[in-house]
């Protein structure tokens, strides 16, 4: 995922976002390092992950 798209999805619950297949919420994006802070929806753990590991479903949830 590119940094611009990741920034649009910070704290979004309307679009499903995944990090290595695990559902997450993006909390912050560091464009210079191409890393994002994400919170796991399954465990509540917060990790820093490369933007390349993050995908969105493209489906808007109502």
mmCIF file of the N, C-alpha and C atoms, coordinates in Angstrom:
data_MODEL
# 
_entry.id   MODEL 
# 
loop_
_atom_site.group_PDB 
_atom_site.id 
_atom_site.type_symbol 
_atom_site.label_atom_id 
_atom_site.label_alt_id 
_atom_site.label_comp_id 
_atom_site.label_asym_id 
_atom_site.label_entity_id 
_atom_site.label_seq_id 
_atom_site.pdbx_PDB_ins_code 
_atom_site.Cartn_x 
_atom_site.Cartn_y 
_atom_site.Cartn_z 
_atom_site.occupancy 
_atom_site.B_iso_or_equiv 
_atom_site.pdbx_formal_charge 
_atom_site.auth_seq_id 
_atom_site.auth_comp_id 
_atom_site.auth_asym_id 
_atom_site.auth_atom_id 
_atom_site.pdbx_PDB_model_num 
ATOM 1   N N  . UNK A 1 1  ? 0.859   -1.168  0.000  1.00 0.00 ? 1  UNK A N  1 
ATOM 2   C CA . UNK A 1 1  ? 0.000   0.000   0.000  1.00 0.00 ? 1  UNK A CA 1 
ATOM 3   C C  . UNK A 1 1  ? 0.902   1.225   0.000  1.00 0.00 ? 1  UNK A C  1 
ATOM 4   N N  . UNK A 1 2  ? 0.502   2.251   -0.732 1.00 0.00 ? 2  UNK A N  1 
ATOM 5   C CA . UNK A 1 2  ? 1.319   3.460   -0.714 1.00 0.00 ? 2  UNK A CA 1 
ATOM 6   C C  . UNK A 1 2  ? 0.955   4.320   0.496  1.00 0.00 ? 2  UNK A C  1 
ATOM 7   N N  . UNK A 1 3  ? 1.851   5.215   0.867  1.00 0.00 ? 3  UNK A N  1 
ATOM 8   C CA . UNK A 1 3  ? 1.699   6.021   2.076  1.00 0.00 ? 3  UNK A CA 1 
ATOM 9   C C  . UNK A 1 3  ? 0.466   6.909   2.021  1.00 0.00 ? 3  UNK A C  1 
ATOM 10  N N  . UNK A 1 4  ? 0.155   7.439   0.861  1.00 0.00 ? 4  UNK A N  1 
ATOM 11  C CA . UNK A 1 4  ? -1.011  8.310   0.723  1.00 0.00 ? 4  UNK A CA 1 
ATOM 12  C C  . UNK A 1 4  ? -2.301  7.550   1.035  1.00 0.00 ? 4  UNK A C  1 
ATOM 13  N N  . UNK A 1 5  ? -2.433  6.352   0.479  1.00 0.00 ? 5  UNK A N  1 
ATOM 14  C CA . UNK A 1 5  ? -3.628  5.534   0.731  1.00 0.00 ? 5  UNK A CA 1 
ATOM 15  C C  . UNK A 1 5  ? -3.688  5.135   2.199  1.00 0.00 ? 5  UNK A C  1 
ATOM 16  N N  . UNK A 1 6  ? -2.576  4.759   2.778  1.00 0.00 ? 6  UNK A N  1 
ATOM 17  C CA . UNK A 1 6  ? -2.543  4.378   4.187  1.00 0.00 ? 6  UNK A CA 1 
ATOM 18  C C  . UNK A 1 6  ? -2.978  5.545   5.066  1.00 0.00 ? 6  UNK A C  1 
ATOM 19  N N  . UNK A 1 7  ? -2.532  6.752   4.738  1.00 0.00 ? 7  UNK A N  1 
ATOM 20  C CA . UNK A 1 7  ? -2.918  7.934   5.515  1.00 0.00 ? 7  UNK A CA 1 
ATOM 21  C C  . UNK A 1 7  ? -4.418  8.178   5.444  1.00 0.00 ? 7  UNK A C  1 
ATOM 22  N N  . UNK A 1 8  ? -5.031  7.903   4.290  1.00 0.00 ? 8  UNK A N  1 
ATOM 23  C CA . UNK A 1 8  ? -6.478  8.066   4.147  1.00 0.00 ? 8  UNK A CA 1 
ATOM 24  C C  . UNK A 1 8  ? -7.245  7.100   5.049  1.00 0.00 ? 8  UNK A C  1 
ATOM 25  N N  . UNK A 1 9  ? -6.637  5.976   5.364  1.00 0.00 ? 9  UNK A N  1 
ATOM 26  C CA . UNK A 1 9  ? -7.323  4.928   6.119  1.00 0.00 ? 9  UNK A CA 1 
ATOM 27  C C  . UNK A 1 9  ? -7.019  4.940   7.615  1.00 0.00 ? 9  UNK A C  1 
ATOM 28  N N  . UNK A 1 10 ? -6.297  5.949   8.102  1.00 0.00 ? 10 UNK A N  1 
ATOM 29  C CA . UNK A 1 10 ? -5.990  6.014   9.534  1.00 0.00 ? 10 UNK A CA 1 
ATOM 30  C C  . UNK A 1 10 ? -7.294  6.026   10.321 1.00 0.00 ? 10 UNK A C  1 
ATOM 31  N N  . UNK A 1 11 ? -7.394  5.108   11.279 1.00 0.00 ? 11 UNK A N  1 
ATOM 32  C CA . UNK A 1 11 ? -8.547  4.943   12.173 1.00 0.00 ? 11 UNK A CA 1 
ATOM 33  C C  . UNK A 1 11 ? -9.850  4.631   11.446 1.00 0.00 ? 11 UNK A C  1 
ATOM 34  N N  . UNK A 1 12 ? -9.787  4.268   10.178 1.00 0.00 ? 12 UNK A N  1 
ATOM 35  C CA . UNK A 1 12 ? -11.005 3.945   9.430  1.00 0.00 ? 12 UNK A CA 1 
ATOM 36  C C  . UNK A 1 12 ? -11.520 2.567   9.809  1.00 0.00 ? 12 UNK A C  1 
ATOM 37  N N  . UNK A 1 13 ? -12.811 2.499   10.062 1.00 0.00 ? 13 UNK A N  1 
ATOM 38  C CA . UNK A 1 13 ? -13.462 1.210   10.294 1.00 0.00 ? 13 UNK A CA 1 
ATOM 39  C C  . UNK A 1 13 ? -14.419 0.893   9.156  1.00 0.00 ? 13 UNK A C  1 
ATOM 40  N N  . UNK A 1 14 ? -14.447 1.766   8.144  1.00 0.00 ? 14 UNK A N  1 
ATOM 41  C CA . UNK A 1 14 ? -15.361 1.563   7.023  1.00 0.00 ? 14 UNK A CA 1 
ATOM 42  C C  . UNK A 1 14 ? -14.772 0.665   5.943  1.00 0.00 ? 14 UNK A C  1 
ATOM 43  N N  . UNK A 1 15 ? -13.454 0.537   5.915  1.00 0.00 ? 15 UNK A N  1 
ATOM 44  C CA . UNK A 1 15 ? -12.797 -0.320  4.923  1.00 0.00 ? 15 UNK A CA 1 
ATOM 45  C C  . UNK A 1 15 ? -11.910 -1.308  5.673  1.00 0.00 ? 15 UNK A C  1 
ATOM 46  N N  . UNK A 1 16 ? -12.059 -2.591  5.342  1.00 0.00 ? 16 UNK A N  1 
ATOM 47  C CA . UNK A 1 16 ? -11.249 -3.621  5.982  1.00 0.00 ? 16 UNK A CA 1 
ATOM 48  C C  . UNK A 1 16 ? -9.800  -3.491  5.529  1.00 0.00 ? 16 UNK A C  1 
ATOM 49  N N  . UNK A 1 17 ? -8.896  -3.491  6.514  1.00 0.00 ? 17 UNK A N  1 
ATOM 50  C CA . UNK A 1 17 ? -7.461  -3.376  6.257  1.00 0.00 ? 17 UNK A CA 1 
ATOM 51  C C  . UNK A 1 17 ? -6.781  -4.586  6.897  1.00 0.00 ? 17 UNK A C  1 
ATOM 52  N N  . UNK A 1 18 ? -5.791  -5.136  6.204  1.00 0.00 ? 18 UNK A N  1 
ATOM 53  C CA . UNK A 1 18 ? -5.107  -6.330  6.683  1.00 0.00 ? 18 UNK A CA 1 
ATOM 54  C C  . UNK A 1 18 ? -3.598  -6.143  6.642  1.00 0.00 ? 18 UNK A C  1 
ATOM 55  N N  . UNK A 1 19 ? -2.927  -6.717  7.630  1.00 0.00 ? 19 UNK A N  1 
ATOM 56  C CA . UNK A 1 19 ? -1.469  -6.773  7.667  1.00 0.00 ? 19 UNK A CA 1 
ATOM 57  C C  . UNK A 1 19 ? -1.094  -8.245  7.748  1.00 0.00 ? 19 UNK A C  1 
ATOM 58  N N  . UNK A 1 20 ? -0.500  -8.761  6.682  1.00 0.00 ? 20 UNK A N  1 
ATOM 59  C CA . UNK A 1 20 ? -0.154  -10.184 6.590  1.00 0.00 ? 20 UNK A CA 1 
ATOM 60  C C  . UNK A 1 20 ? -1.369  -11.060 6.877  1.00 0.00 ? 20 UNK A C  1 
ATOM 61  N N  . UNK A 1 21 ? -2.529  -10.655 6.353  1.00 0.00 ? 21 UNK A N  1 
ATOM 62  C CA . UNK A 1 21 ? -3.749  -11.436 6.485  1.00 0.00 ? 21 UNK A CA 1 
ATOM 63  C C  . UNK A 1 21 ? -4.538  -11.202 7.753  1.00 0.00 ? 21 UNK A C  1 
ATOM 64  N N  . UNK A 1 22 ? -3.979  -10.458 8.697  1.00 0.00 ? 22 UNK A N  1 
ATOM 65  C CA . UNK A 1 22 ? -4.649  -10.190 9.971  1.00 0.00 ? 22 UNK A CA 1 
ATOM 66  C C  . UNK A 1 22 ? -5.379  -8.849  9.897  1.00 0.00 ? 22 UNK A C  1 
ATOM 67  N N  . UNK A 1 23 ? -6.644  -8.790  10.341 1.00 0.00 ? 23 UNK A N  1 
ATOM 68  C CA . UNK A 1 23 ? -7.368  -7.519  10.300 1.00 0.00 ? 23 UNK A CA 1 
ATOM 69  C C  . UNK A 1 23 ? -6.766  -6.504  11.278 1.00 0.00 ? 23 UNK A C  1 
ATOM 70  N N  . UNK A 1 24 ? -6.559  -5.284  10.789 1.00 0.00 ? 24 UNK A N  1 
ATOM 71  C CA . UNK A 1 24 ? -5.926  -4.238  11.595 1.00 0.00 ? 24 UNK A CA 1 
ATOM 72  C C  . UNK A 1 24 ? -6.601  -2.893  11.357 1.00 0.00 ? 24 UNK A C  1 
ATOM 73  N N  . UNK A 1 25 ? -6.291  -1.957  12.246 1.00 0.00 ? 25 UNK A N  1 
ATOM 74  C CA . UNK A 1 25 ? -6.630  -0.549  12.061 1.00 0.00 ? 25 UNK A CA 1 
ATOM 75  C C  . UNK A 1 25 ? -5.311  0.203   11.982 1.00 0.00 ? 25 UNK A C  1 
ATOM 76  N N  . UNK A 1 26 ? -5.159  1.043   10.972 1.00 0.00 ? 26 UNK A N  1 
ATOM 77  C CA . UNK A 1 26 ? -3.951  1.859   10.842 1.00 0.00 ? 26 UNK A CA 1 
ATOM 78  C C  . UNK A 1 26 ? -4.054  3.022   11.824 1.00 0.00 ? 26 UNK A C  1 
ATOM 79  N N  . UNK A 1 27 ? -3.053  3.170   12.674 1.00 0.00 ? 27 UNK A N  1 
ATOM 80  C CA . UNK A 1 27 ? -3.037  4.231   13.678 1.00 0.00 ? 27 UNK A CA 1 
ATOM 81  C C  . UNK A 1 27 ? -2.174  5.416   13.260 1.00 0.00 ? 27 UNK A C  1 
ATOM 82  N N  . UNK A 1 28 ? -1.094  5.145   12.522 1.00 0.00 ? 28 UNK A N  1 
ATOM 83  C CA . UNK A 1 28 ? -0.185  6.212   12.089 1.00 0.00 ? 28 UNK A CA 1 
ATOM 84  C C  . UNK A 1 28 ? 0.626   5.717   10.901 1.00 0.00 ? 28 UNK A C  1 
ATOM 85  N N  . UNK A 1 29 ? 1.084   6.671   10.089 1.00 0.00 ? 29 UNK A N  1 
ATOM 86  C CA . UNK A 1 29 ? 1.895   6.354   8.916  1.00 0.00 ? 29 UNK A CA 1 
ATOM 87  C C  . UNK A 1 29 ? 3.128   7.246   8.917  1.00 0.00 ? 29 UNK A C  1 
ATOM 88  N N  . UNK A 1 30 ? 4.292   6.648   8.715  1.00 0.00 ? 30 UNK A N  1 
ATOM 89  C CA . UNK A 1 30 ? 5.540   7.391   8.563  1.00 0.00 ? 30 UNK A CA 1 
ATOM 90  C C  . UNK A 1 30 ? 5.949   7.278   7.098  1.00 0.00 ? 30 UNK A C  1 
ATOM 91  N N  . UNK A 1 31 ? 5.677   8.342   6.349  1.00 0.00 ? 31 UNK A N  1 
ATOM 92  C CA . UNK A 1 31 ? 5.933   8.314   4.906  1.00 0.00 ? 31 UNK A CA 1 
ATOM 93  C C  . UNK A 1 31 ? 7.417   8.180   4.580  1.00 0.00 ? 31 UNK A C  1 
ATOM 94  N N  . UNK A 1 32 ? 8.286   8.763   5.402  1.00 0.00 ? 32 UNK A N  1 
ATOM 95  C CA . UNK A 1 32 ? 9.719   8.719   5.091  1.00 0.00 ? 32 UNK A CA 1 
ATOM 96  C C  . UNK A 1 32 ? 10.298  7.311   5.239  1.00 0.00 ? 32 UNK A C  1 
ATOM 97  N N  . UNK A 1 33 ? 9.836   6.559   6.232  1.00 0.00 ? 33 UNK A N  1 
ATOM 98  C CA . UNK A 1 33 ? 10.347  5.196   6.419  1.00 0.00 ? 33 UNK A CA 1 
ATOM 99  C C  . UNK A 1 33 ? 9.467   4.142   5.758  1.00 0.00 ? 33 UNK A C  1 
ATOM 100 N N  . UNK A 1 34 ? 8.307   4.580   5.234  1.00 0.00 ? 34 UNK A N  1 
ATOM 101 C CA . UNK A 1 34 ? 7.343   3.665   4.612  1.00 0.00 ? 34 UNK A CA 1 
ATOM 102 C C  . UNK A 1 34 ? 6.893   2.577   5.585  1.00 0.00 ? 34 UNK A C  1 
ATOM 103 N N  . UNK A 1 35 ? 6.625   3.022   6.828  1.00 0.00 ? 35 UNK A N  1 
ATOM 104 C CA . UNK A 1 35 ? 6.154   2.123   7.881  1.00 0.00 ? 35 UNK A CA 1 
ATOM 105 C C  . UNK A 1 35 ? 4.838   2.664   8.435  1.00 0.00 ? 35 UNK A C  1 
ATOM 106 N N  . UNK A 1 36 ? 4.044   1.763   9.001  1.00 0.00 ? 36 UNK A N  1 
ATOM 107 C CA . UNK A 1 36 ? 2.780   2.167   9.612  1.00 0.00 ? 36 UNK A CA 1 
ATOM 108 C C  . UNK A 1 36 ? 2.642   1.505   10.975 1.00 0.00 ? 36 UNK A C  1 
ATOM 109 N N  . UNK A 1 37 ? 2.046   2.233   11.901 1.00 0.00 ? 37 UNK A N  1 
ATOM 110 C CA . UNK A 1 37 ? 1.678   1.663   13.183 1.00 0.00 ? 37 UNK A CA 1 
ATOM 111 C C  . UNK A 1 37 ? 0.263   1.143   13.033 1.00 0.00 ? 37 UNK A C  1 
ATOM 112 N N  . UNK A 1 38 ? 0.074   -0.147  13.305 1.00 0.00 ? 38 UNK A N  1 
ATOM 113 C CA . UNK A 1 38 ? -1.238  -0.765  13.156 1.00 0.00 ? 38 UNK A CA 1 
ATOM 114 C C  . UNK A 1 38 ? -1.624  -1.482  14.442 1.00 0.00 ? 38 UNK A C  1 
ATOM 115 N N  . UNK A 1 39 ? -2.934  -1.545  14.686 1.00 0.00 ? 39 UNK A N  1 
ATOM 116 C CA . UNK A 1 39 ? -3.463  -2.261  15.843 1.00 0.00 ? 39 UNK A CA 1 
ATOM 117 C C  . UNK A 1 39 ? -4.248  -3.463  15.346 1.00 0.00 ? 39 UNK A C  1 
ATOM 118 N N  . UNK A 1 40 ? -3.924  -4.627  15.871 1.00 0.00 ? 40 UNK A N  1 
ATOM 119 C CA . UNK A 1 40 ? -4.620  -5.851  15.495 1.00 0.00 ? 40 UNK A CA 1 
ATOM 120 C C  . UNK A 1 40 ? -6.039  -5.839  16.047 1.00 0.00 ? 40 UNK A C  1 
ATOM 121 N N  . UNK A 1 41 ? -7.010  -6.141  15.199 1.00 0.00 ? 41 UNK A N  1 
ATOM 122 C CA . UNK A 1 41 ? -8.392  -6.247  15.666 1.00 0.00 ? 41 UNK A CA 1 
ATOM 123 C C  . UNK A 1 41 ? -8.619  -7.556  16.409 1.00 0.00 ? 41 UNK A C  1 
ATOM 124 N N  . UNK A 1 42 ? -7.764  -8.552  16.180 1.00 0.00 ? 42 UNK A N  1 
ATOM 125 C CA . UNK A 1 42 ? -7.905  -9.842  16.851 1.00 0.00 ? 42 UNK A CA 1 
ATOM 126 C C  . UNK A 1 42 ? -7.324  -9.828  18.256 1.00 0.00 ? 42 UNK A C  1 
ATOM 127 N N  . UNK A 1 43 ? -6.138  -9.221  18.414 1.00 0.00 ? 43 UNK A N  1 
ATOM 128 C CA . UNK A 1 43 ? -5.432  -9.300  19.696 1.00 0.00 ? 43 UNK A CA 1 
ATOM 129 C C  . UNK A 1 43 ? -5.333  -7.973  20.438 1.00 0.00 ? 43 UNK A C  1 
ATOM 130 N N  . UNK A 1 44 ? -5.522  -6.860  19.721 1.00 0.00 ? 44 UNK A N  1 
ATOM 131 C CA . UNK A 1 44 ? -5.348  -5.546  20.330 1.00 0.00 ? 44 UNK A CA 1 
ATOM 132 C C  . UNK A 1 44 ? -3.900  -5.097  20.378 1.00 0.00 ? 44 UNK A C  1 
ATOM 133 N N  . UNK A 1 45 ? -2.976  -5.953  19.934 1.00 0.00 ? 45 UNK A N  1 
ATOM 134 C CA . UNK A 1 45 ? -1.557  -5.599  19.927 1.00 0.00 ? 45 UNK A CA 1 
ATOM 135 C C  . UNK A 1 45 ? -1.276  -4.539  18.875 1.00 0.00 ? 45 UNK A C  1 
ATOM 136 N N  . UNK A 1 46 ? -0.341  -3.655  19.193 1.00 0.00 ? 46 UNK A N  1 
ATOM 137 C CA . UNK A 1 46 ? 0.093   -2.627  18.254 1.00 0.00 ? 46 UNK A CA 1 
ATOM 138 C C  . UNK A 1 46 ? 1.478   -2.990  17.751 1.00 0.00 ? 46 UNK A C  1 
ATOM 139 N N  . UNK A 1 47 ? 1.650   -2.933  16.425 1.00 0.00 ? 47 UNK A N  1 
ATOM 140 C CA . UNK A 1 47 ? 2.952   -3.224  15.827 1.00 0.00 ? 47 UNK A CA 1 
ATOM 141 C C  . UNK A 1 47 ? 3.277   -2.162  14.783 1.00 0.00 ? 47 UNK A C  1 
ATOM 142 N N  . UNK A 1 48 ? 4.551   -2.090  14.426 1.00 0.00 ? 48 UNK A N  1 
ATOM 143 C CA . UNK A 1 48 ? 4.991   -1.238  13.321 1.00 0.00 ? 48 UNK A CA 1 
ATOM 144 C C  . UNK A 1 48 ? 5.324   -2.172  12.167 1.00 0.00 ? 48 UNK A C  1 
ATOM 145 N N  . UNK A 1 49 ? 4.677   -1.923  11.023 1.00 0.00 ? 49 UNK A N  1 
ATOM 146 C CA . UNK A 1 49 ? 4.817   -2.821  9.875  1.00 0.00 ? 49 UNK A CA 1 
ATOM 147 C C  . UNK A 1 49 ? 5.150   -2.034  8.614  1.00 0.00 ? 49 UNK A C  1 
ATOM 148 N N  . UNK A 1 50 ? 5.866   -2.658  7.683  1.00 0.00 ? 50 UNK A N  1 
ATOM 149 C CA . UNK A 1 50 ? 6.122   -2.011  6.392  1.00 0.00 ? 50 UNK A CA 1 
ATOM 150 C C  . UNK A 1 50 ? 4.814   -1.818  5.631  1.00 0.00 ? 50 UNK A C  1 
ATOM 151 N N  . UNK A 1 51 ? 4.695   -0.704  4.935  1.00 0.00 ? 51 UNK A N  1 
ATOM 152 C CA . UNK A 1 51 ? 3.485   -0.448  4.148  1.00 0.00 ? 51 UNK A CA 1 
ATOM 153 C C  . UNK A 1 51 ? 3.254   -1.548  3.115  1.00 0.00 ? 51 UNK A C  1 
ATOM 154 N N  . UNK A 1 52 ? 4.310   -2.192  2.651  1.00 0.00 ? 52 UNK A N  1 
ATOM 155 C CA . UNK A 1 52 ? 4.164   -3.280  1.674  1.00 0.00 ? 52 UNK A CA 1 
ATOM 156 C C  . UNK A 1 52 ? 3.403   -4.476  2.231  1.00 0.00 ? 52 UNK A C  1 
ATOM 157 N N  . UNK A 1 53 ? 3.336   -4.604  3.566  1.00 0.00 ? 53 UNK A N  1 
ATOM 158 C CA . UNK A 1 53 ? 2.620   -5.719  4.194  1.00 0.00 ? 53 UNK A CA 1 
ATOM 159 C C  . UNK A 1 53 ? 1.145   -5.411  4.422  1.00 0.00 ? 53 UNK A C  1 
ATOM 160 N N  . UNK A 1 54 ? 0.716   -4.188  4.103  1.00 0.00 ? 54 UNK A N  1 
ATOM 161 C CA . UNK A 1 54 ? -0.649  -3.754  4.416  1.00 0.00 ? 54 UNK A CA 1 
ATOM 162 C C  . UNK A 1 54 ? -1.485  -3.690  3.143  1.00 0.00 ? 54 UNK A C  1 
ATOM 163 N N  . UNK A 1 55 ? -2.690  -4.234  3.230  1.00 0.00 ? 55 UNK A N  1 
ATOM 164 C CA . UNK A 1 55 ? -3.622  -4.251  2.101  1.00 0.00 ? 55 UNK A CA 1 
ATOM 165 C C  . UNK A 1 55 ? -5.003  -3.822  2.594  1.00 0.00 ? 55 UNK A C  1 
ATOM 166 N N  . UNK A 1 56 ? -5.785  -3.230  1.692  1.00 0.00 ? 56 UNK A N  1 
ATOM 167 C CA . UNK A 1 56 ? -7.182  -2.971  2.038  1.00 0.00 ? 56 UNK A CA 1 
ATOM 168 C C  . UNK A 1 56 ? -8.074  -3.788  1.117  1.00 0.00 ? 56 UNK A C  1 
ATOM 169 N N  . UNK A 1 57 ? -9.281  -4.066  1.594  1.00 0.00 ? 57 UNK A N  1 
ATOM 170 C CA . UNK A 1 57 ? -10.197 -4.919  0.836  1.00 0.00 ? 57 UNK A CA 1 
ATOM 171 C C  . UNK A 1 57 ? -10.835 -4.185  -0.327 1.00 0.00 ? 57 UNK A C  1 
ATOM 172 N N  . UNK A 1 58 ? -10.873 -2.857  -0.245 1.00 0.00 ? 58 UNK A N  1 
ATOM 173 C CA . UNK A 1 58 ? -11.544 -2.078  -1.276 1.00 0.00 ? 58 UNK A CA 1 
ATOM 174 C C  . UNK A 1 58 ? -13.054 -2.064  -1.125 1.00 0.00 ? 58 UNK A C  1 
ATOM 175 N N  . UNK A 1 59 ? -13.558 -2.761  -0.100 1.00 0.00 ? 59 UNK A N  1 
ATOM 176 C CA . UNK A 1 59 ? -14.996 -2.838  0.144  1.00 0.00 ? 59 UNK A CA 1 
ATOM 177 C C  . UNK A 1 59 ? -15.355 -1.882  1.268  1.00 0.00 ? 59 UNK A C  1 
ATOM 178 N N  . UNK A 1 60 ? -16.357 -1.033  1.032  1.00 0.00 ? 60 UNK A N  1 
ATOM 179 C CA . UNK A 1 60 ? -16.810 -0.087  2.051  1.00 0.00 ? 60 UNK A CA 1 
ATOM 180 C C  . UNK A 1 60 ? -17.878 -0.753  2.908  1.00 0.00 ? 60 UNK A C  1 
ATOM 181 N N  . UNK A 1 61 ? -17.646 -0.763  4.225  1.00 0.00 ? 61 UNK A N  1 
ATOM 182 C CA . UNK A 1 61 ? -18.607 -1.314  5.179  1.00 0.00 ? 61 UNK A CA 1 
ATOM 183 C C  . UNK A 1 61 ? -19.504 -0.202  5.691  1.00 0.00 ? 61 UNK A C  1 
ATOM 184 N N  . UNK A 1 62 ? -20.777 -0.464  5.780  1.00 0.00 ? 62 UNK A N  1 
ATOM 185 C CA . UNK A 1 62 ? -21.706 0.552   6.296  1.00 0.00 ? 62 UNK A CA 1 
ATOM 186 C C  . UNK A 1 62 ? -22.004 0.349   7.745  1.00 0.00 ? 62 UNK A C  1 
# 
